[in-house]
């Protein structure tokens, strides 16, 4: 398998995962909207401090992911081409 074929295969896998993720997000949103519409929505957080903690944890995870991705991108410049096609990079 050539490197170009590998990149194309990787791009297809990324596109597939992106579609699966989008479907999952839409299904989750639909469920939440239905709960709101039927007045059954209950927040998973009881206090503002819990919300702030969740936001900070999410930011830390995203920073770690960005660092790993930056390292991968620096080692493989062709990845930018794949990501720009698949993820609107």
N, C-alpha and C positions, 0 to 999 in steps of 0.2 A: 504494500500500500504506500503510495507516494504521500509526501507531506501535504500536498494540495488536496488530495482525496481525504486525508485525515481531517483537514480544516473544514472541508465541505460536509463531511459526516458530523463533525462537531457542531457546525452551524445548524444542520437539520435537527440534531438533538436539542439544541438550545431553543430553536423555534417550537419544537414539540412541547418542551417543558414550559415555555412561555404561554402557549395555548392552554395547557392544562392548568397553569396558575391562574390565568385570566378567567377560565371557567369556574374554578374554585372560588375566586373572589366574587364573581357575580352571584353564585349560588349563596354564598355567605351574606352578601348584601341583601339579596331577596329575602332570606330568612329574617334578618334584622329589621328590614322594612315592614315585613308582615307582623313581627312582634310589636313594632311601634304602632302600626295601624290598628291592631287589635288590643292595644294598651296592655300588652304582656311583657314589655321590655323591662329587664332588670339589669342595672349596671353591675359589672363584676367587681367594681371598686366601691368601697363604702366611704373612704376618706380621700381628701385631696392629696394627702401625703403618699398614699398608695399610687395614685395616678402619676405624681411627680417621679416616684421611684421607678415605675414602669417605663416612663419616657426616658429617664437617664440610662436605664439598662438597655433599652432599644438603641439609643444613641451610641453607647459603648460597643454593642454588637456590630452596628453598622460601620463604625470606625475600623474595627478589626477586619471586617469583610473588605472594606475599601483598601486597607493596607495590603492584604493578601492579593487582591486583584491588581493593585499597582505594581507589586513585585512580579506577578505573572506577566503583566503587560510589558514591563521593562525587559524581561527575559525573552519575550516572544512578540516582536513588533507586528507580526501578521494577525495577532489576536484582535487588534483594533479594527481591522477590515471586517472580521467576522462579527464582532460586537456591533459595529455600525450598521450592518445589514440586518441583524436579528433583533437588536434591542434598542434601536434608534439612539445609539451612543452619542 
